[in-house]
C-alpha cells in the first residue's frame, strides 16, 4: 500500500492553536511582563519590532519542522480518538493485523503508550457522514475530526479522526479482510 500524506488542511486546527499560542506568548512577553514588574524602562520601539519578528521567524520555522517531523513519526499509522458512545474520548492509534485491530491509548496526546491495548475483532466502520464532535468538547478533541461508528464483536464504539486517516483505516481493514 503506498504511503499517504495527511493533507495540510487537516492540520489547520493544530496550526491555528499554535499561532494563537504564539500571539498570546508574545503579548505577555512584550506588554504584560514589563507592566507587572514595574519596569518603566521599556526601551526603543525598534527592539520590540526586531524581537517580535525574530519570534515569528523562529515560531514559523518550528511549526514547519514540527509538521514535517510529525508526518515522519506518524507515517501510515492511524491516529484517532475512540470512545464508547457517550463516554470519554481516548486518544491513541489503531494497528490493523491479522485477526483484528488493536487500539493503543496515548498518554496526554503525546504518543506515549499508556495502559492496556484494546483488541477488537470483527471490526466494521460505518459511513463517514461528516459528523463532527460538538464545540463543547473543544478542550478534549479537535473539532475538525469526523466521527464515525465502529462495530466490533466487543461492542459499538465511535472513532474520531481526520478524513484521510479514516480512509486509511478503512483501506487497511478491507485489505486485511481480503476485499
N, C-alpha and C positions, 0 to 999 in steps of 0.2 A: 504494500500500500504506500503510495507516495506521501511524503511529508507535507503537511499543510500548515501554512502560517495563519494565525488569527488576524483577521482584518483590523487595521488601526482604529476604525470607527468603533469597534467593540471595546476598545480600551479608553474611550472618551471619558467615562466617569472617573476612572483612576487618574487620568491626566488632569481633568478638571479639579479634582480634590487636591492633587499635588500643587497645582498652580495657586489655588485659594490658600493652601497652607503656606506657600512661599510668600504670598502677598501679606498675609497676617504676620508672618515672621519678620518681614522687612519693616512693616509698620511698627511692630513692637520695638525692634532694634533701633530704628531711626527717630521715632517720635515719642513713644511711651516711656522707654527707659530713661532718656535724659530728663523728662519731666518728673518722673518718680524719684530719681536720685537727687534732684535739685541742682543738677549741673546746668548752670545758665550759660556756660561757655559752649555753645553749640558748634562752633567752627564755621568755616565758609560753606556756602551752598554747593560749590563745585565738589567738595569732598563727599557730600551726600549723594550727588549725582553719580560720581565715579563709583562709590560704594554700592549703590543700587544697581548700576549697570554691571558691575563685576558679579554681584549676587545673582542677577538674572542670567548672565552667561554661564556661570557655574551651575545654576539650577537647571537650565535647559540642557546643558551637557550631561548632567547627572540623570535627567529624565530620559534622554535618548539612550544613554548607556544602560539604564535600568530596564527599559523596554527591550533592548537587544538581548541583555543577559537573561531577562525573564523568558523570552521566547526560546532561548537556547536551553534553559533549565527545564521548561515545561515540555517542549518538543511535541510528541504525539500523545502525551498523557491527557486524559480528560479530567480537568479540574472542575469541580462543581460543588454545589451545596445539596444536601439530602435531608429530608425530614419525613416523619410520618405526618399525614395530613393534620394540620392544626398544631403541630409540635414546633420545637426549636430547630432552626437551620443548623446543620453541622457541615462545615467546610472540609473538603478533602479531595481525593482523586479516585477515579474508577480505573481498575485494571481488568481487562477482559481476557480470560484464559479459558482453556478447555474445561467444560463442565459448569462454568458460571462466571459471575462478575464479583470482584472484590472491591469494597469501598473502604478506603483507609482515611481516617479522620486526621485533620491537621490541628495543631495546637496554635491558637491565636492567629490563624490565617498566615502563618509564616513558613509553610511547607515543612514543618517539623512533625513527623508522625506521632500520633497520640492515641493511646487506648487500643482496644481490640479491633481487628479488621472485621467488617461485616461481609460475610459471604452470601451472595444471592444466586439462586438457581432459577431457571425458567423465566428469565427476565424479558419483559416486553415493554417497549416505550410507547406511550400514547402520542397522538399527533401534536405538532407544535402549533398551537393556536395563537401564539404571540402574547399569551397571558404573562403579566409581569408581577413581581412582588409589590405589595402595597407600599405607598410612600411612608407610612408609619413605621416600617421596618428599615428605614434608610440607614440606621446606625449598625444594622447587623448584616445587611445584604445589599449588593449592588442593584439599583432599580432598573438597570439595562438588561439584566438577565431574563431569559424566558423560562417559565415554569411549565413543566410537563409532568404527566403521570408516569409512574413506573410500577408495573405489576410484576410480582415475582411469586415464587412458591412460598416465600416467607411473609408475604403480605403486600399491601399497597403503600407506596411512598410517592413523594414528589421530588423532582430534581430541578434545580435552577442552575442554568449555565448559559454561556453565550451561544448564539445560534450555530456558529462554526463548531464549537465543542459538542453540541447536541448531535449535529450531523456526523461528526467523527465517531461518537459513541454508538450511534445507530449503525454506521457502516461496520464498526468492529463487531457489534452483536450479530449483524447479518453475516459477516464473514465467518464468525465462529459457528453459526448455525448452518453454514454451507449454502446460503441462499444466493 
